[in-house]
Amino acid sequence: MKRVMYRAGAWLMVACAVVHSGLTVAAESAAPAVRVGVTRGVHAQILDEVKRVAATRGLGIDVVEFDDASRIDAALADGRIDAASFEDAQQLAATRARKRYALSDVAPTVTLPMALYSRKLKNLNELQPGATVAIPADPRGMARALVLLQNDTLVTLREKAGLHATLRDVTGNRLGLKLVALRRDRLYAALDTAAFVAIDSDDAARAGLQPARDSIGIEDARSPYANVLTVRDADRAKPWVTQLVAAYHSDDVARFILTRYQDSVRRPW
């Protein structure tokens, strides 16, 4: 009886060892979750949906929220996260040049559009010659607003100005509009006096404005200011990057963006 019990115990030990070994192999072969840094709000909300879609396709995602957007690229560059989704292509290019980070954008995500708001006009066709128009005074905001006005055929910009246009680059102004540059914190108040005001999505949200609902002109989804998904240069060809982009650009995520934000957050893909 003792011999039988010993053999049974021995077989049990072997079986346990095999099971334990299998679990170890499975754990070692499972790919770690991809850590994606985002700012709170829209980017985090969308990435939660991307995470859900990616999970059904075998890719795990950890959503890492930052209160301070300026820390995200540094965290990506030094390996604390694997990807980032929070800034537009122009911001990334500026940070990359300034900090010498080896980072690449691999896909567009969403456009948080600058838009034109008015308390005096129902649409741009009502705009009168000589009207006053307020735009941001900071270099980035001014250039973005002027490009938007050019796209709406209200002004013409010097060809070489590109995305660095200033008021000095305005070569055509068919309605003779008076363009007034204001600090961002004064733009909302200018709605009381200006024919319309160019306001970016962050400032509009703080003022309770929604681009799709409240604006008389809105930036195109495929704007050069579309936000991007960013990874380290060394990782851009890795399979998980392709999987992450595919999950973000899925039909489920497209429906989520349209349903949740009603085109106030725009999809450039």
C-alpha positions as CSV (number, residue, x, y, z in Angstrom):
1,M,0.0,0.0,0.0
2,K,2.8,2.4,0.8
3,R,4.5,1.6,-2.5
4,V,1.3,2.3,-4.4
5,M,0.8,5.6,-2.6
6,Y,4.4,6.6,-3.3
7,R,3.9,5.9,-7.0
8,A,0.7,7.9,-7.1
9,G,2.4,10.7,-5.3
10,A,5.3,10.6,-7.8
11,W,2.9,10.7,-10.7
12,L,1.1,13.7,-9.1
13,M,4.4,15.5,-8.7
14,V,5.3,14.9,-12.4
15,A,1.8,16.0,-13.5
16,C,2.1,19.2,-11.4
17,A,5.5,19.9,-12.9
18,V,4.2,19.5,-16.4
19,V,1.3,21.9,-15.8
20,H,3.6,24.4,-14.1
21,S,6.0,24.2,-17.0
22,G,3.1,24.8,-19.4
23,L,2.0,27.8,-17.5
24,T,5.5,29.2,-17.5
25,V,5.9,28.8,-21.2
26,A,2.5,30.4,-21.8
27,A,3.3,33.3,-19.6
28,E,6.7,33.8,-21.3
29,S,5.2,33.6,-24.8
30,A,2.4,36.1,-24.1
31,A,3.3,39.5,-25.4
32,P,3.3,42.3,-22.8
33,A,0.6,45.0,-23.1
34,V,1.6,48.0,-25.1
35,R,1.7,51.1,-22.9
36,V,0.2,54.1,-24.6
37,G,0.5,57.6,-23.1
38,V,-2.4,60.0,-23.5
39,T,-3.8,63.2,-21.9
40,R,-7.0,63.0,-20.0
41,G,-10.3,63.6,-21.9
42,V,-10.8,62.9,-25.6
43,H,-7.6,61.0,-26.2
44,A,-8.0,58.8,-23.2
45,Q,-11.7,58.2,-24.0
46,I,-10.9,57.2,-27.6
47,L,-8.0,55.0,-26.5
48,D,-10.2,53.1,-24.2
49,E,-12.3,52.1,-27.2
50,V,-9.1,51.3,-29.2
51,K,-8.1,49.1,-26.2
52,R,-11.4,47.2,-26.4
53,V,-11.0,46.6,-30.1
54,A,-7.3,45.6,-29.9
55,A,-8.1,43.1,-27.2
56,T,-10.4,41.2,-29.5
57,R,-7.5,41.0,-32.0
58,G,-4.9,39.7,-29.5
59,L,-3.2,43.0,-28.6
60,G,-3.2,44.2,-25.0
61,I,-3.1,47.9,-24.3
62,D,-2.4,49.8,-21.1
63,V,-3.8,53.3,-21.2
64,V,-1.4,55.6,-19.3
65,E,-3.0,59.0,-18.5
66,F,-0.8,62.1,-18.0
67,D,-2.0,65.3,-16.4
68,D,1.0,67.2,-17.9
69,A,1.2,66.7,-21.7
70,S,4.8,68.0,-21.7
71,R,6.0,64.9,-20.0
72,I,4.6,62.4,-22.5
73,D,7.2,62.6,-25.2
74,A,10.0,62.4,-22.6
75,A,8.4,59.2,-21.2
76,L,8.2,57.7,-24.6
77,A,11.8,58.6,-25.5
78,D,13.2,57.0,-22.3
79,G,11.1,53.8,-22.6
80,R,8.5,54.3,-19.8
81,I,5.7,54.0,-22.4
82,D,5.7,52.4,-25.8
83,A,3.5,54.9,-27.8
84,A,1.7,58.2,-27.4
85,S,-1.5,59.7,-28.7
86,F,-2.0,63.3,-27.6
87,E,-0.3,65.8,-30.0
88,D,-0.5,67.0,-33.6
89,A,2.1,66.5,-36.2
90,Q,3.4,70.0,-35.9
91,Q,3.8,69.8,-32.2
92,L,5.7,66.5,-32.5
93,A,8.0,68.0,-35.2
94,A,8.8,71.0,-32.9
95,T,9.5,68.8,-29.9
96,R,11.6,66.4,-31.9
97,A,13.8,69.2,-33.2
98,R,14.1,70.9,-29.8
99,K,14.7,67.8,-27.7
100,R,16.4,65.6,-30.3
101,Y,14.0,62.7,-29.5
102,A,14.2,59.7,-31.8
103,L,10.4,59.6,-32.3
104,S,8.2,59.0,-35.3
105,D,4.6,59.5,-36.1
106,V,3.1,56.3,-37.6
107,A,-0.5,57.2,-38.2
108,P,-3.1,60.0,-37.9
109,T,-5.5,59.7,-35.0
110,V,-8.1,62.6,-34.7
111,T,-8.2,66.2,-35.5
112,L,-9.3,68.6,-32.8
113,P,-10.4,71.4,-35.1
114,M,-9.9,75.1,-34.9
115,A,-13.1,76.7,-35.8
116,L,-14.7,80.1,-36.5
117,Y,-17.4,81.3,-34.0
118,S,-19.8,84.2,-34.2
119,R,-22.6,85.8,-32.4
120,K,-23.4,88.1,-35.3
121,L,-23.4,85.7,-38.3
122,K,-25.2,82.6,-39.2
123,N,-22.7,81.7,-41.9
124,L,-19.7,83.2,-43.7
125,N,-21.9,84.3,-46.6
126,E,-23.2,87.1,-44.3
127,L,-19.7,88.5,-43.7
128,Q,-19.6,92.2,-44.7
129,P,-16.6,94.0,-46.2
130,G,-14.3,95.6,-43.7
131,A,-15.6,93.4,-40.8
132,T,-13.3,92.8,-37.8
133,V,-12.0,89.3,-37.3
134,A,-10.1,88.1,-34.2
135,I,-7.4,85.5,-34.4
136,P,-4.9,84.1,-31.9
137,A,-1.8,86.2,-31.3
138,D,0.6,83.3,-30.5
139,P,2.7,82.2,-33.5
140,R,1.2,78.7,-33.8
141,G,-2.4,79.8,-33.3
142,M,-2.0,82.7,-35.7
143,A,-0.6,80.5,-38.5
144,R,-3.3,77.9,-38.0
145,A,-6.1,80.6,-38.1
146,L,-4.6,82.2,-41.2
147,V,-4.5,78.8,-43.0
148,L,-8.1,78.3,-42.1
149,L,-9.1,81.7,-43.4
150,Q,-7.2,80.9,-46.6
151,N,-9.0,77.6,-47.0
152,D,-12.3,79.5,-46.7
153,T,-11.0,81.9,-49.5
154,L,-11.1,84.9,-47.2
155,V,-7.4,85.7,-47.4
156,T,-4.4,84.7,-49.6
157,L,-1.1,83.9,-48.0
158,R,2.4,84.2,-49.3
159,E,3.2,80.8,-50.8
160,K,6.4,80.4,-48.8
161,A,4.7,81.1,-45.5
162,G,3.5,77.5,-45.1
163,L,2.5,76.7,-41.6
164,H,4.4,79.6,-40.1
165,A,2.3,82.4,-41.6
166,T,1.9,85.7,-39.8
167,L,-0.1,88.8,-40.6
168,R,2.8,90.0,-42.7
169,D,2.2,87.1,-45.1
170,V,-1.3,88.1,-46.0
171,T,-1.1,89.1,-49.7
172,G,-4.8,89.1,-50.5
173,N,-7.8,90.1,-48.4
174,R,-10.8,90.2,-50.8
175,L,-13.3,91.7,-48.3
176,G,-10.8,94.0,-46.7
177,L,-11.2,92.3,-43.3
178,K,-9.6,93.9,-40.3
179,L,-7.5,91.1,-38.7
180,V,-6.9,91.6,-35.0
181,A,-4.5,89.3,-33.1
182,L,-5.5,88.7,-29.5
183,R,-4.1,86.7,-26.6
184,R,-5.9,83.4,-26.3
185,D,-7.6,84.3,-23.0
186,R,-9.2,87.3,-24.7
187,L,-10.6,85.5,-27.8
188,Y,-13.9,84.4,-26.2
189,A,-14.7,87.9,-25.0
190,A,-14.1,89.2,-28.6
191,L,-17.3,87.4,-29.7
192,D,-19.1,90.4,-28.4
193,T,-17.5,92.8,-30.9
194,A,-15.8,90.9,-33.7
195,A,-17.7,89.5,-36.7
196,F,-16.2,86.1,-35.9
197,V,-13.3,84.7,-33.8
198,A,-10.9,81.8,-34.6
199,I,-10.7,79.6,-31.5
200,D,-8.9,76.3,-31.1
201,S,-10.6,73.2,-29.7
202,D,-9.1,73.4,-26.2
203,D,-10.2,77.0,-25.6
204,A,-13.6,76.4,-27.3
205,A,-14.2,73.4,-24.9
206,R,-13.4,75.6,-21.9
207,A,-15.9,78.1,-23.2
208,G,-18.6,75.5,-23.7
209,L,-18.4,75.7,-27.5
210,Q,-18.6,72.7,-29.8
211,P,-17.1,73.1,-33.3
212,A,-19.7,71.0,-35.1
213,R,-22.6,72.6,-33.3
214,D,-21.6,76.2,-32.8
215,S,-19.2,77.2,-35.5
216,I,-19.7,78.9,-38.9
217,G,-16.4,77.5,-40.3
218,I,-14.4,74.5,-39.2
219,E,-11.0,73.1,-40.0
220,D,-10.8,70.1,-42.3
221,A,-10.3,66.6,-40.8
222,R,-7.2,66.2,-42.9
223,S,-5.6,69.3,-41.6
224,P,-1.9,69.4,-41.2
225,Y,-2.7,69.8,-37.5
226,A,-4.2,66.3,-37.2
227,N,-3.1,64.5,-34.2
228,V,-0.7,61.5,-34.6
229,L,0.2,58.2,-33.0
230,T,3.9,58.3,-32.0
231,V,6.4,55.6,-31.3
232,R,10.2,55.4,-31.0
233,D,12.1,55.2,-34.3
234,A,13.4,51.8,-33.3
235,D,9.9,50.4,-32.9
236,R,8.1,51.7,-35.9
237,A,8.4,48.5,-37.9
238,K,7.4,46.2,-35.1
239,P,4.2,44.1,-35.5
240,W,2.4,45.6,-32.5
241,V,2.6,49.0,-34.2
242,T,0.7,47.7,-37.2
243,Q,-1.8,46.1,-34.9
244,L,-2.3,49.3,-32.8
245,V,-2.8,51.4,-35.9
246,A,-5.3,48.9,-37.3
247,A,-7.3,48.9,-34.1
248,Y,-7.3,52.7,-34.0
249,H,-8.5,52.9,-37.6
250,S,-11.2,50.2,-37.2
251,D,-14.8,50.7,-38.0
252,D,-15.7,50.3,-34.3
253,V,-13.5,53.3,-33.3
254,A,-14.8,55.4,-36.3
255,R,-18.4,54.8,-35.1
256,F,-17.4,55.6,-31.5
257,I,-15.8,58.9,-32.5
258,L,-18.8,60.0,-34.6
259,T,-21.4,58.9,-32.1
260,R,-19.6,60.4,-29.0
261,Y,-18.4,63.7,-30.5
262,Q,-20.7,64.4,-33.4
263,D,-17.9,65.7,-35.7
264,S,-16.5,68.1,-33.1
265,V,-13.6,65.6,-33.0
266,R,-12.8,64.8,-36.6
267,R,-11.4,61.6,-38.2
268,P,-8.7,62.1,-40.8
269,W,-8.5,58.5,-41.9
